[in-house]
Amino acid sequence: MPPTVVAVIPARGGSKGVPAKNLAAVGGVPLVARAVRECRAARLVTDVVVSTDDAGIAAAARGAGAVVIRRPGEIAGDTATSEAAVRHAMDTYEAEQGRRVDAVLLVQCTSPFLVSEDIDAVAAAVVEGGADSALTVAPFHGFVWRDAEAATDAAGAAPEEAADPDGGGHGVNHDKSFRPRRQDRPQDLLETGAAYAMDAAGFRTSGHRFFGRTELVRTDPARVLEIDDPHDLARARALAPLLDAPRPGALAGPSPTALPTSDDIDAVVLDFDGTQTDDRVLIDAEGRETVAVHRGDGLGIAALRRSGLKLLILSTEQNPVVAARARKLKVPVLHGIDRKDVALKQWCEESGVTPERVLYVGNDVNDLPCFDLVGWPVAVASAHDVVRGAARAVTATPGGSGAIREIAGWLLGPSL
């Protein structure tokens, strides 16, 4: 029997630096889905497990083909370690699947340009090369400096190597009085933070990702990027069209692409239930139905209207709440429509809009015929698996939670 190699992707819902970070779209694909796809494409990986406390992340992970394990609250806080999530996921997987894990991988979805070849390489180092642990690294040629004021140990005293009679900054990996050429310096390697592999038994014993013989797996430094703040996310989105080119042997799936801008489209057409709402309906004792909408979506729609883009709300729902919401937003509406694709095609003709320049936002299978008509089919993060797979771009935000505001930010700029 081949070894059981389980890739664990820890993906908490909470994030202070970038809200809903693990669902943020890069190249039109949520970060967690990008990581799942690359892990599934790796030759040695048996199963991909996403450990999460968030329903939206769970939905995106399942849609990409992962097994989802619900992470308990006690290991989902800001101080929780990745090792704790991996141990819990590994134990739960073994209990549910009835099979022993031979090697476990820790894969970080905040490294958006990690590729299946690197995942396979760390796994191979353990299951084929005899290493106890392995990690991805990249060649690093920089001179590292440390500010003397920051170079203190836990007791507050400056370490001996930080002593500098002249004061100020000091070299960490070099003597500041000597400037050797790059080819004359030892090769430094930077931990990428993207992928780690561990022998499962050794990991349980040590409780840490590094133990025994640790193999260093060199990767392409051009792909090294960790998303910790909004600037990192902006860089990743800018690089995606360059780094997401199809590779031989890559797993089939929706082709990553750049997100649309206002230069790409002339009209935005919005589904209602599940897109502008969370798809729930509240019914009172008299049978009256109510839904909840997001104020941020209202602001985004108002900004789109002011920009001059044509707007339409298109829904099969006959509930008068759809028309009421459209009146408040000052957006034309067609609702109670059986064939949304026929209505959309007619509206495009009457409005003088080319379907290829329409962005349509949907969440369920009845939106798929409209997806086939337009140039920019977009799914919200909480959409049906098939709909996300058919979309050209996927929001990081679930329907009813600000997904339309997010799309408005794509088109009009992140400062919206």
C-alpha positions as CSV (number, residue, x, y, z in Angstrom):
1,M,0.0,0.0,0.0
2,P,1.3,3.5,-0.8
3,P,1.8,5.8,2.2
4,T,-1.1,7.9,3.4
5,V,-0.1,11.5,3.0
6,V,-2.6,14.1,4.2
7,A,-2.2,17.8,3.4
8,V,-3.7,20.0,6.1
9,I,-4.6,23.6,5.3
10,P,-5.4,25.6,8.4
11,A,-7.8,28.4,7.5
12,R,-9.4,30.4,10.3
13,G,-12.2,32.7,9.7
14,G,-10.9,35.6,11.8
15,S,-8.1,37.8,10.4
16,K,-7.2,41.3,11.6
17,G,-4.7,42.3,8.9
18,V,-7.0,41.3,5.9
19,P,-10.6,40.6,6.8
20,A,-11.8,37.2,5.5
21,K,-8.2,36.7,4.3
22,N,-8.5,33.1,3.5
23,L,-11.5,33.7,1.2
24,A,-9.8,36.7,-0.6
25,A,-9.7,36.1,-4.3
26,V,-6.4,36.1,-6.2
27,G,-6.6,35.5,-9.9
28,G,-10.4,35.2,-9.4
29,V,-10.0,32.2,-7.0
30,P,-10.3,32.2,-3.2
31,L,-7.0,31.6,-1.5
32,V,-8.2,28.5,0.2
33,A,-9.4,27.1,-3.1
34,R,-6.1,27.8,-4.7
35,A,-4.2,25.9,-2.0
36,V,-6.7,23.0,-2.2
37,R,-6.3,22.7,-6.0
38,E,-2.5,22.6,-5.9
39,C,-2.5,20.0,-3.1
40,R,-4.9,17.8,-5.0
41,A,-2.7,18.0,-8.0
42,A,0.3,16.7,-6.1
43,R,1.3,13.1,-6.9
44,L,1.9,11.9,-3.4
45,V,-1.0,13.6,-1.6
46,T,-3.7,11.1,-0.6
47,D,-6.3,13.6,0.8
48,V,-6.5,17.3,1.3
49,V,-8.0,18.5,4.6
50,V,-9.1,22.1,5.4
51,S,-9.3,22.9,9.1
52,T,-11.6,25.8,9.7
53,D,-14.1,27.4,12.0
54,D,-15.8,29.4,9.2
55,A,-18.8,28.3,7.1
56,G,-17.8,30.3,4.1
57,I,-14.3,28.8,4.1
58,A,-15.8,25.4,4.5
59,A,-18.0,25.9,1.5
60,A,-15.2,27.1,-0.7
61,A,-12.9,24.3,0.4
62,R,-15.5,21.6,-0.3
63,G,-16.2,23.2,-3.7
64,A,-12.5,22.8,-4.5
65,G,-12.4,19.2,-3.5
66,A,-11.2,19.2,0.1
67,V,-12.3,17.3,3.2
68,V,-13.4,19.8,5.8
69,I,-12.8,19.4,9.5
70,R,-14.4,21.8,11.9
71,R,-11.8,23.3,14.1
72,P,-12.8,23.7,17.8
73,G,-12.9,27.2,19.3
74,E,-10.1,26.5,21.7
75,I,-7.6,26.1,18.8
76,A,-9.1,28.8,16.5
77,G,-8.1,31.9,18.3
78,D,-5.4,34.4,17.6
79,T,-2.9,32.6,19.8
80,A,-3.6,29.1,18.4
81,T,-0.7,27.4,16.7
82,S,-0.7,25.8,13.3
83,E,0.7,22.7,14.9
84,A,-2.4,22.4,17.1
85,A,-4.6,22.6,14.1
86,V,-2.6,20.0,12.2
87,R,-2.6,17.6,15.2
88,H,-6.4,18.0,15.5
89,A,-7.0,17.5,11.8
90,M,-4.8,14.5,11.6
91,D,-6.4,12.8,14.6
92,T,-9.9,13.6,13.3
93,Y,-9.1,12.3,9.8
94,E,-7.8,9.0,11.2
95,A,-10.9,8.6,13.3
96,E,-13.3,9.4,10.5
97,Q,-11.4,7.6,7.7
98,G,-10.2,4.6,9.7
99,R,-6.7,4.7,8.3
100,R,-3.4,5.7,9.8
101,V,-1.6,8.8,8.5
102,D,2.0,8.2,7.5
103,A,3.0,11.7,6.7
104,V,1.3,15.0,7.2
105,L,1.8,18.3,5.4
106,L,1.1,21.8,6.6
107,V,0.2,24.0,3.7
108,Q,-0.5,27.7,4.1
109,C,-3.1,29.1,1.7
110,T,-1.8,32.6,2.4
111,S,1.1,31.7,0.0
112,P,-0.9,32.1,-3.2
113,F,1.7,31.1,-5.7
114,L,2.7,27.7,-4.1
115,V,2.6,25.0,-6.8
116,S,1.9,21.3,-6.7
117,E,5.5,20.5,-7.6
118,D,6.8,22.1,-4.4
119,I,4.1,20.3,-2.4
120,D,5.2,17.0,-3.9
121,A,8.8,17.8,-3.2
122,V,8.4,18.3,0.5
123,A,6.2,15.2,0.7
124,A,8.8,13.2,-1.2
125,A,11.6,14.3,1.1
126,V,9.8,12.5,3.9
127,V,8.1,9.5,2.4
128,E,10.7,8.7,-0.2
129,G,13.9,10.4,1.0
130,G,13.9,9.4,4.6
131,A,13.8,12.9,6.1
132,D,11.9,13.4,9.3
133,S,10.7,16.9,8.3
134,A,10.9,19.2,5.3
135,L,10.1,22.8,4.3
136,T,10.1,25.0,1.3
137,V,12.9,27.6,1.1
138,A,14.1,30.1,-1.5
139,P,17.6,31.4,-2.2
140,F,18.2,34.7,-0.4
141,H,21.1,37.1,-1.1
142,G,20.2,40.1,1.1
143,F,22.3,41.7,3.8
144,V,20.2,41.5,7.0
145,W,20.4,44.3,9.5
146,R,19.0,44.8,12.9
147,D,18.4,48.0,14.8
148,A,20.3,48.1,18.0
149,E,17.3,49.3,20.0
150,A,15.3,46.2,18.8
151,A,18.1,43.7,19.3
152,T,17.4,42.7,22.9
153,D,16.7,39.4,24.4
154,A,13.6,38.5,26.5
155,A,15.3,39.9,29.6
156,G,15.9,43.2,27.9
157,A,19.6,42.9,27.6
158,A,21.4,43.3,24.2
159,P,22.8,40.0,23.0
160,E,26.6,39.8,22.7
161,E,26.5,39.6,18.9
162,A,24.6,42.9,18.8
163,A,27.3,44.8,20.5
164,D,28.6,47.6,18.3
165,P,31.0,50.2,19.7
166,D,29.7,52.7,17.2
167,G,26.1,52.2,18.1
168,G,23.2,52.1,15.6
169,G,22.3,49.2,13.3
170,H,24.4,46.1,13.0
171,G,24.8,43.3,10.5
172,V,23.1,40.0,11.3
173,N,24.4,37.8,8.5
174,H,27.5,39.9,7.7
175,D,30.2,42.1,9.1
176,K,29.3,45.7,8.2
177,S,33.0,46.5,7.7
178,F,33.4,43.9,5.1
179,R,31.3,43.7,1.9
180,P,31.9,40.4,0.0
181,R,30.6,39.8,-3.4
182,R,27.4,37.7,-3.6
183,Q,29.3,34.8,-5.2
184,D,31.8,34.9,-2.3
185,R,29.1,34.7,0.4
186,P,27.5,31.4,1.7
187,Q,24.1,30.8,0.3
188,D,21.4,31.9,2.7
189,L,18.0,30.3,2.3
190,L,14.7,32.0,3.3
191,E,11.8,29.9,4.8
192,T,8.9,30.6,2.5
193,G,6.2,29.8,5.0
194,A,4.3,27.9,2.2
195,A,4.6,24.1,2.8
196,Y,6.0,21.8,5.4
197,A,6.0,18.0,5.6
198,M,6.5,15.8,8.7
199,D,6.6,12.1,9.5
200,A,3.3,11.7,11.3
201,A,4.7,9.6,14.2
202,G,7.6,11.9,14.7
203,F,5.3,15.0,14.6
204,R,3.1,13.5,17.3
205,T,6.1,12.9,19.5
206,S,7.8,16.3,19.0
207,G,4.7,18.4,18.8
208,H,6.6,20.7,16.4
209,R,7.0,20.9,12.6
210,F,10.8,20.7,12.7
211,F,12.4,17.6,14.2
212,G,15.0,15.0,13.3
213,R,16.6,15.5,9.9
214,T,15.0,18.5,8.3
215,E,15.3,18.6,4.5
216,L,15.4,22.0,2.7
217,V,13.4,22.0,-0.6
218,R,14.4,24.9,-2.8
219,T,11.7,26.8,-4.6
220,D,11.4,29.6,-7.1
221,P,12.0,32.9,-5.3
222,A,9.7,34.7,-7.8
223,R,6.8,32.8,-6.3
224,V,7.5,33.7,-2.6
225,L,4.8,35.9,-1.2
226,E,2.9,35.7,2.1
227,I,-0.3,37.7,2.4
228,D,-0.3,39.4,5.8
229,D,-1.7,42.8,5.0
230,P,-3.8,44.5,2.2
231,H,-0.6,45.6,0.4
232,D,0.5,41.9,0.1
233,L,-3.0,41.1,-1.3
234,A,-2.8,43.9,-3.9
235,R,0.7,42.6,-5.0
236,A,-0.6,39.1,-5.3
237,R,-3.5,40.2,-7.5
238,A,-1.2,42.2,-9.7
239,L,1.2,39.2,-10.1
240,A,-1.5,36.6,-10.7
241,P,-1.8,37.1,-14.5
242,L,2.0,36.6,-14.7
243,L,2.4,33.6,-12.4
244,D,-0.9,31.7,-13.0
245,A,0.0,30.5,-16.5
246,P,-1.1,26.9,-17.0
247,R,1.6,24.4,-16.1
248,P,2.0,20.8,-17.6
249,G,0.2,18.4,-15.3
250,A,-1.7,21.0,-13.3
251,L,-5.1,20.0,-12.1
252,A,-8.0,21.0,-14.3
253,G,-10.3,23.7,-13.0
254,P,-11.4,27.2,-13.6
255,S,-8.6,29.2,-15.2
256,P,-7.4,31.9,-12.8
257,T,-7.7,35.3,-14.4
258,A,-7.4,39.0,-13.5
259,L,-10.4,40.6,-11.8
260,P,-12.5,42.9,-14.0
261,T,-12.2,46.7,-14.0
262,S,-14.6,49.3,-15.2
263,D,-12.8,49.2,-18.6
264,D,-14.0,45.6,-19.1
265,I,-17.7,46.1,-18.7
266,D,-20.7,48.3,-19.5
267,A,-23.3,46.8,-17.3
268,V,-23.8,44.9,-14.0
269,V,-26.7,42.5,-13.6
270,L,-27.5,41.2,-10.1
271,D,-29.4,38.2,-8.9
272,F,-31.2,38.8,-5.6
273,D,-31.6,35.9,-3.3
274,G,-28.3,34.4,-2.1
275,T,-26.4,37.2,-3.8
276,Q,-27.8,40.4,-2.2
277,T,-29.1,38.3,0.7
278,D,-27.7,35.3,2.6
279,D,-30.5,33.1,1.0
280,R,-32.5,32.9,4.1
281,V,-36.2,34.0,4.4
282,L,-37.9,34.9,7.7
283,I,-41.7,34.1,7.8
284,D,-43.9,35.7,10.4
285,A,-47.2,34.3,11.8
286,E,-49.1,35.9,9.0
287,G,-47.0,34.2,6.3
288,R,-45.2,37.5,5.4
289,E,-41.6,37.0,4.2
290,T,-38.7,39.2,5.1
291,V,-35.0,39.1,4.1
292,A,-31.8,40.7,5.4
293,V,-29.6,42.8,3.1
294,H,-26.2,44.4,3.7
295,R,-25.8,48.2,3.9
296,G,-22.4,47.9,2.3
297,D,-24.0,46.4,-0.8
298,G,-26.3,49.4,-1.0
299,L,-23.3,51.8,-0.9
300,G,-21.5,49.7,-3.6
301,I,-24.6,49.7,-5.9
302,A,-25.0,53.5,-5.4
303,A,-21.4,54.0,-6.5
304,L,-21.8,51.8,-9.5
305,R,-24.9,53.8,-10.5
306,R,-23.1,57.1,-10.2
307,S,-20.2,55.7,-12.3
308,G,-22.5,55.5,-15.3
309,L,-22.6,51.7,-15.6
310,K,-26.0,50.2,-16.5
311,L,-27.5,48.2,-13.7
312,L,-30.3,45.6,-13.5
313,I,-31.7,43.3,-10.7
314,L,-32.9,40.1,-12.3
315,S,-34.6,37.5,-10.1
316,T,-37.0,34.5,-10.4
317,E,-38.4,35.5,-7.0
318,Q,-41.9,37.0,-7.0
319,N,-41.7,38.4,-3.5
320,P,-42.5,42.1,-3.5
321,V,-39.4,42.6,-1.3
322,V,-37.3,42.4,-4.5
323,A,-39.1,45.3,-6.1
324,A,-39.0,47.2,-2.9
325,R,-35.3,46.8,-2.6
326,A,-34.8,47.8,-6.2
327,R,-36.8,51.0,-5.7
328,K,-34.7,52.0,-2.7
329,L,-31.5,51.4,-4.7
330,K,-33.0,53.2,-7.7
331,V,-32.1,50.2,-9.9
332,P,-34.4,48.7,-12.7
333,V,-35.7,45.3,-11.8
334,L,-37.1,42.3,-13.5
335,H,-38.5,39.7,-11.1
336,G,-40.8,36.8,-11.2
337,I,-38.9,35.7,-14.3
338,D,-38.9,32.0,-15.2
339,R,-36.2,32.2,-18.0
340,K,-33.6,34.6,-16.7
341,D,-31.4,34.0,-19.7
342,V,-34.1,35.0,-22.1
343,A,-35.0,38.1,-20.1
344,L,-31.3,39.1,-19.9
345,K,-30.7,38.7,-23.6
346,Q,-33.8,40.9,-24.3
347,W,-32.7,43.5,-21.8
348,C,-29.2,43.7,-23.4
349,E,-30.8,44.2,-26.8
350,E,-33.1,46.9,-25.6
351,S,-30.3,48.6,-23.6
352,G,-27.8,48.5,-26.4
353,V,-25.4,46.5,-24.3
354,T,-23.1,43.8,-25.7
355,P,-23.5,40.6,-23.5
356,E,-19.7,40.1,-23.6
357,R,-19.4,43.4,-21.6
358,V,-21.9,42.4,-18.9
359,L,-20.9,41.3,-15.4
360,Y,-23.5,39.0,-14.0
361,V,-23.5,38.1,-10.3
362,G,-25.2,34.9,-9.2
363,N,-25.2,32.1,-6.6
364,D,-27.2,29.1,-7.7
365,V,-27.7,26.7,-10.7
366,N,-30.6,28.8,-12.1
367,D,-27.9,31.5,-12.8
368,L,-25.9,29.2,-15.1
369,P,-27.8,30.0,-18.3
370,C,-27.0,33.7,-17.7
371,F,-23.4,32.8,-17.0
372,D,-23.2,31.3,-20.5
373,L,-24.4,34.6,-22.1
374,V,-22.1,37.2,-20.5
375,G,-18.5,38.0,-20.6
376,W,-18.0,38.2,-16.8
377,P,-19.9,35.6,-14.9
378,V,-19.2,36.1,-11.2
379,A,-20.1,33.9,-8.2
380,V,-20.3,35.0,-4.6
381,A,-18.2,33.0,-2.2
382,S,-21.3,31.1,-0.8
383,A,-22.5,30.1,-4.2
384,H,-23.3,26.5,-5.2
385,D,-20.1,24.5,-6.0
386,V,-21.1,24.1,-9.7
387,V,-21.7,27.9,-9.9
388,R,-18.3,28.7,-8.4
389,G,-16.7,26.3,-10.9
390,A,-18.4,28.0,-13.8
391,A,-17.6,31.5,-12.7
392,R,-14.8,33.6,-14.3
393,A,-14.3,35.3,-10.8
394,V,-15.4,34.5,-7.3
395,T,-15.8,37.0,-4.5
396,A,-14.1,36.6,-1.2
397,T,-17.3,37.6,0.5
398,P,-20.5,35.4,0.8
399,G,-23.8,36.6,-0.5
400,G,-25.6,39.0,1.8
401,S,-22.4,40.0,3.6
402,G,-21.0,42.6,1.3
403,A,-20.2,40.7,-1.9
404,I,-21.6,43.4,-4.1
405,R,-19.6,46.0,-2.3
406,E,-16.5,43.9,-3.0
407,I,-17.3,43.7,-6.7
408,A,-17.9,47.5,-6.8
409,G,-14.4,47.8,-5.3
410,W,-13.0,45.7,-8.2
411,L,-14.6,48.0,-10.7
412,L,-14.1,51.4,-9.1
413,G,-11.1,51.0,-6.9
414,P,-10.3,49.5,-3.5
415,S,-10.9,52.8,-1.7
416,L,-14.7,52.5,-2.4
